[in-house]
């Protein structure tokens, strides 16, 4: 364009270009006419949790704000069962263990006579969960986990998750992650947060698929675990799973697991049950950095499940609901806050 022949047209062109550049700078995603909120959290309805999360991320990501959190300290922790995917009718790892027990019992009559095997076959959850440490469930886990090499266990879990279907939804368990929570994971990572799973489930069970399903690498998965044993088998080094010195990454164990596995205090925490209560406390109470805590409240019986005080699942939520307001934790009403729950 000849600036001398058409100065007004040139100035208009330059002005439009400047406006476009300003818009691109203002939008970290480089998408004109859309905000972070729209681009990254599109399955969330307009609700207090969504607004607060966007506002929080904006504050802690701004180097000029008093609440700025340096990138290495942007640690976000997420429970898994009931927070990132369902935990009904039973946690998915138990569904795996039950399937393995059932298949073995069909071919091993002596094994089928074991009391806890009978409880599995009869779906007698009360017997399996009796006792302060749920000894029956631990016995089932021992039957399906202990004695295997880590490679054997990983293959077993991988084969199961590729072929098994959820009894209600009729699709693979790994196809039942919550879309709004997947969006939260991506949104935080876009803003340079490091995302961790901190779950009562087995760390080795989750590490098989966490990277593929959530984009969370195995080393960022903290879960229940037991001591392993090194052996040489057929001239090759292997690690053998045991149930010795079992560490249960639940309730008060979660902050301990975070310190052992992360070494930094989180600033963002999402949970869904009283098993996450101590993790929420550790993240938000007395934290020298600005923090954010949220609880997923299962209120949608039509699209998912509805439970809290007297659940038909392991995700009992009583104390968290009672203290959420006083502690500044946001409660996500699944029915009203989420535009959709699962991928269609």
Legacy VTK file of the C-alpha trace (Angstrom):
# vtk DataFile Version 3.0
C-alpha trace
ASCII
DATASET POLYDATA
POINTS 344 float
0.000 0.000 0.000
1.233 3.494 -0.885
1.034 5.513 2.320
1.421 8.823 0.446
-1.595 8.156 -1.829
-4.002 6.847 0.813
-2.920 8.007 4.279
-6.367 7.631 5.870
-6.783 4.085 4.593
-3.307 3.201 5.872
-3.999 4.613 9.287
-7.270 2.658 9.488
-5.438 -0.521 8.508
-2.797 0.046 11.162
-5.440 0.780 13.803
-7.269 -2.484 13.042
-4.002 -4.385 13.205
-3.218 -2.887 16.613
-6.657 -3.826 17.921
-6.142 -7.399 16.755
-2.727 -7.627 18.385
-4.080 -6.279 21.672
-6.843 -8.873 21.599
-4.375 -11.667 20.976
-2.169 -10.525 23.847
-5.175 -10.260 26.139
-6.222 -13.811 25.317
-3.555 -16.351 26.393
-5.229 -18.906 24.139
-4.897 -16.717 21.072
-8.647 -17.087 20.370
-10.372 -13.819 19.591
-13.694 -13.054 21.229
-13.360 -15.806 23.841
-12.102 -15.768 27.407
-10.100 -18.386 29.266
-13.318 -19.277 31.015
-15.122 -19.937 27.727
-12.291 -21.769 26.009
-11.130 -23.998 28.811
-14.192 -24.551 31.023
-16.922 -24.792 28.402
-18.777 -27.686 30.061
-19.249 -25.694 33.257
-22.364 -23.618 33.710
-21.909 -20.153 35.156
-21.486 -20.904 38.862
-19.513 -19.652 41.896
-16.842 -22.364 41.600
-16.112 -21.622 37.957
-15.944 -17.880 38.519
-13.776 -18.258 41.612
-11.360 -20.650 39.906
-10.866 -18.331 36.937
-10.371 -15.368 39.260
-7.937 -17.342 41.432
-5.853 -18.511 38.485
-5.730 -14.961 37.174
-4.411 -13.654 40.497
-1.749 -16.271 41.136
-0.523 -16.183 37.531
-0.029 -12.402 37.527
3.556 -11.521 38.552
2.366 -8.068 39.581
-0.324 -9.340 41.948
0.318 -9.785 45.663
-1.016 -13.384 45.420
1.391 -14.373 42.645
2.575 -17.982 42.983
5.871 -18.879 41.263
5.486 -21.606 38.655
7.400 -24.315 40.592
4.930 -23.906 43.478
1.791 -24.190 41.368
0.864 -27.667 42.576
-2.705 -28.911 42.102
-3.895 -32.190 43.661
-6.963 -34.192 42.702
-8.615 -37.165 44.290
-9.552 -39.732 41.639
-12.584 -41.874 42.546
-15.628 -39.623 42.671
-13.604 -36.543 41.688
-12.249 -37.323 38.227
-14.474 -40.313 37.450
-17.329 -42.166 39.248
-16.916 -44.458 42.211
-20.278 -46.226 41.953
-21.498 -48.901 42.277
-18.002 -49.635 43.646
-14.612 -47.993 43.056
-13.257 -49.115 39.722
-10.179 -50.782 41.177
-12.456 -53.008 43.240
-14.416 -53.804 40.078
-11.115 -54.966 38.599
-10.268 -57.047 41.664
-13.758 -58.568 41.759
-13.573 -59.529 38.084
-10.206 -61.203 38.591
-11.483 -63.119 41.642
-14.645 -64.215 39.823
-12.721 -65.558 36.821
-10.277 -67.452 39.007
-13.076 -68.916 41.145
-14.731 -70.358 38.051
-11.630 -72.493 37.420
-10.416 -73.150 40.982
-12.969 -74.779 43.282
-10.740 -74.600 46.367
-10.142 -70.917 45.793
-13.897 -70.401 45.388
-14.482 -71.773 48.890
-12.525 -68.955 50.551
-14.910 -66.830 52.685
-13.912 -63.539 51.090
-14.154 -65.064 47.631
-17.677 -66.122 48.527
-18.366 -62.557 49.655
-17.196 -61.274 46.281
-19.286 -63.809 44.374
-22.342 -62.903 46.458
-21.605 -59.153 46.212
-21.587 -59.057 50.009
-20.022 -55.640 50.464
-20.904 -55.535 54.178
-18.691 -58.565 54.886
-15.872 -57.215 52.750
-15.875 -53.830 54.466
-16.294 -55.105 58.035
-13.604 -54.122 60.528
-11.716 -50.867 61.027
-9.295 -51.580 58.187
-11.677 -53.383 55.826
-9.705 -56.586 56.206
-11.900 -58.435 53.716
-11.149 -55.990 50.953
-7.447 -56.148 51.738
-7.620 -59.909 51.416
-9.270 -59.561 48.020
-6.589 -57.092 46.944
-3.925 -59.550 48.126
-5.496 -62.306 46.042
-5.414 -60.190 42.889
-2.289 -58.061 43.351
0.348 -59.637 45.607
2.955 -61.947 44.124
2.751 -60.462 40.652
5.577 -58.596 39.001
4.859 -54.971 38.195
4.878 -55.852 34.480
2.368 -58.677 34.992
0.135 -56.433 37.049
0.277 -53.608 34.510
-0.691 -55.975 31.697
-3.546 -57.405 33.751
-4.925 -53.927 34.489
-4.442 -52.779 30.896
-6.246 -55.839 29.509
-9.097 -55.353 31.968
-9.629 -51.662 31.316
-9.633 -52.245 27.550
-12.308 -54.939 27.711
-14.504 -54.329 30.786
-17.683 -52.254 30.770
-19.367 -50.275 33.504
-22.587 -52.081 34.562
-24.776 -48.964 34.292
-23.306 -47.091 31.361
-22.216 -50.032 29.226
-18.927 -48.492 28.186
-15.309 -48.735 29.230
-14.393 -47.388 32.644
-11.785 -45.117 31.105
-14.514 -43.539 28.945
-16.334 -42.302 32.043
-14.124 -39.446 33.184
-15.904 -36.222 34.064
-15.603 -33.788 31.160
-15.714 -30.674 33.403
-12.842 -32.012 35.500
-10.805 -32.886 32.421
-11.265 -29.244 31.469
-10.028 -28.107 34.879
-6.908 -30.249 34.493
-6.150 -28.766 31.088
-6.974 -25.232 32.201
-4.584 -25.414 35.136
-1.806 -26.940 33.048
-2.311 -24.178 30.464
-1.553 -21.782 33.319
1.592 -23.687 34.320
0.198 -25.710 37.206
1.493 -29.227 37.748
-1.400 -31.651 38.278
-1.206 -34.678 40.579
-3.598 -37.486 41.429
-3.690 -38.182 45.182
-6.014 -41.116 45.733
-6.790 -43.940 48.103
-6.632 -46.217 45.068
-3.535 -48.194 44.275
-0.772 -46.117 42.733
0.270 -48.920 40.374
-3.326 -49.445 39.233
-3.738 -45.774 38.275
-0.310 -45.412 36.697
-1.232 -47.899 33.968
-3.683 -45.473 32.338
-3.369 -42.038 34.038
-1.219 -40.463 31.333
-3.436 -41.648 28.502
-6.702 -40.788 30.247
-5.850 -37.605 32.194
-2.539 -36.424 30.801
-1.029 -37.053 34.243
2.266 -38.913 34.065
2.907 -41.940 36.320
5.379 -40.071 38.515
2.596 -37.578 39.319
0.302 -40.275 40.708
0.252 -40.760 44.486
-1.796 -43.635 45.856
-1.911 -46.509 48.271
1.111 -48.766 47.980
2.980 -51.552 49.693
6.584 -52.622 49.798
7.915 -54.314 46.673
10.514 -57.039 46.494
13.363 -57.206 43.977
13.965 -60.587 42.348
15.737 -62.116 39.390
13.344 -64.225 37.324
14.579 -66.077 34.256
17.708 -63.970 34.377
15.798 -60.695 34.382
15.323 -58.193 37.237
11.717 -57.727 38.320
9.822 -56.012 41.120
7.274 -58.184 42.931
4.195 -56.681 44.544
3.482 -57.571 48.177
1.108 -56.334 50.871
3.909 -55.751 53.374
4.017 -52.328 55.049
0.868 -51.188 53.297
0.514 -47.395 53.095
-3.117 -46.296 52.655
-3.247 -42.937 50.892
-6.556 -41.819 52.328
-7.762 -39.300 54.916
-4.773 -38.266 57.072
-2.540 -40.345 54.812
-3.044 -37.990 51.876
-0.962 -35.059 53.195
1.726 -37.587 54.136
1.649 -39.036 50.639
1.876 -35.545 49.130
4.970 -34.726 51.165
6.627 -38.027 50.275
5.711 -37.877 46.591
5.753 -34.151 45.810
7.777 -32.420 48.506
5.763 -29.223 48.104
2.514 -28.037 49.641
-0.307 -27.854 47.084
-2.162 -24.645 46.364
-5.165 -26.202 44.581
-7.166 -29.200 45.806
-10.255 -30.954 44.414
-11.917 -33.796 46.324
-15.370 -35.281 46.807
-15.568 -37.111 50.112
-14.471 -36.983 53.720
-11.520 -39.084 52.637
-10.218 -35.834 51.119
-10.901 -33.701 54.190
-7.315 -33.648 55.494
-5.944 -32.985 52.013
-8.228 -29.969 51.712
-7.097 -28.763 55.132
-3.436 -29.202 54.225
-3.890 -27.285 50.984
-5.874 -24.331 52.274
-5.497 -23.774 56.025
-2.436 -21.782 57.009
-0.927 -22.017 53.548
1.501 -19.106 53.019
0.465 -19.091 49.359
-2.990 -18.188 48.057
-4.944 -21.426 47.750
-8.141 -22.893 46.329
-10.205 -25.838 47.579
-13.285 -27.447 46.040
-15.539 -30.435 46.727
-17.493 -32.298 44.045
-20.971 -32.913 45.459
-22.786 -35.794 43.765
-26.305 -34.435 43.284
-27.215 -35.770 39.846
-29.021 -39.110 40.042
-30.112 -38.891 36.413
-26.747 -38.357 34.715
-24.503 -39.850 37.440
-25.370 -40.566 41.098
-26.745 -38.670 44.083
-25.255 -39.327 47.515
-23.422 -37.781 50.440
-24.526 -38.526 54.036
-25.747 -42.082 53.515
-24.150 -43.175 50.264
-24.371 -46.485 48.494
-20.725 -45.978 47.683
-17.452 -45.349 49.491
-17.678 -41.581 48.987
-19.360 -40.442 52.178
-19.429 -36.654 52.495
-20.500 -35.222 55.851
-17.755 -33.207 57.547
-16.618 -31.605 54.297
-20.091 -30.243 53.600
-20.457 -28.997 57.143
-17.171 -27.095 57.104
-16.927 -26.009 53.475
-18.347 -22.546 54.024
-16.261 -21.805 57.109
-13.070 -22.969 55.385
-13.780 -21.175 52.105
-14.070 -24.396 50.093
-16.302 -24.294 47.045
-18.939 -27.002 46.697
-19.651 -28.069 43.126
-23.307 -29.009 42.652
-22.918 -31.566 39.884
-26.542 -31.298 38.779
-26.652 -27.524 38.380
-22.999 -26.553 37.842
-22.068 -28.990 35.066
-23.555 -28.621 31.603
-22.537 -32.179 30.861
-20.932 -34.943 32.883
-19.495 -37.430 30.371
-18.492 -37.348 26.736
-21.547 -38.085 24.599
LINES 1 345
344 0 1 2 3 4 5 6 7 8 9 10 11 12 13 14 15 16 17 18 19 20 21 22 23 24 25 26 27 28 29 30 31 32 33 34 35 36 37 38 39 40 41 42 43 44 45 46 47 48 49 50 51 52 53 54 55 56 57 58 59 60 61 62 63 64 65 66 67 68 69 70 71 72 73 74 75 76 77 78 79 80 81 82 83 84 85 86 87 88 89 90 91 92 93 94 95 96 97 98 99 100 101 102 103 104 105 106 107 108 109 110 111 112 113 114 115 116 117 118 119 120 121 122 123 124 125 126 127 128 129 130 131 132 133 134 135 136 137 138 139 140 141 142 143 144 145 146 147 148 149 150 151 152 153 154 155 156 157 158 159 160 161 162 163 164 165 166 167 168 169 170 171 172 173 174 175 176 177 178 179 180 181 182 183 184 185 186 187 188 189 190 191 192 193 194 195 196 197 198 199 200 201 202 203 204 205 206 207 208 209 210 211 212 213 214 215 216 217 218 219 220 221 222 223 224 225 226 227 228 229 230 231 232 233 234 235 236 237 238 239 240 241 242 243 244 245 246 247 248 249 250 251 252 253 254 255 256 257 258 259 260 261 262 263 264 265 266 267 268 269 270 271 272 273 274 275 276 277 278 279 280 281 282 283 284 285 286 287 288 289 290 291 292 293 294 295 296 297 298 299 300 301 302 303 304 305 306 307 308 309 310 311 312 313 314 315 316 317 318 319 320 321 322 323 324 325 326 327 328 329 330 331 332 333 334 335 336 337 338 339 340 341 342 343
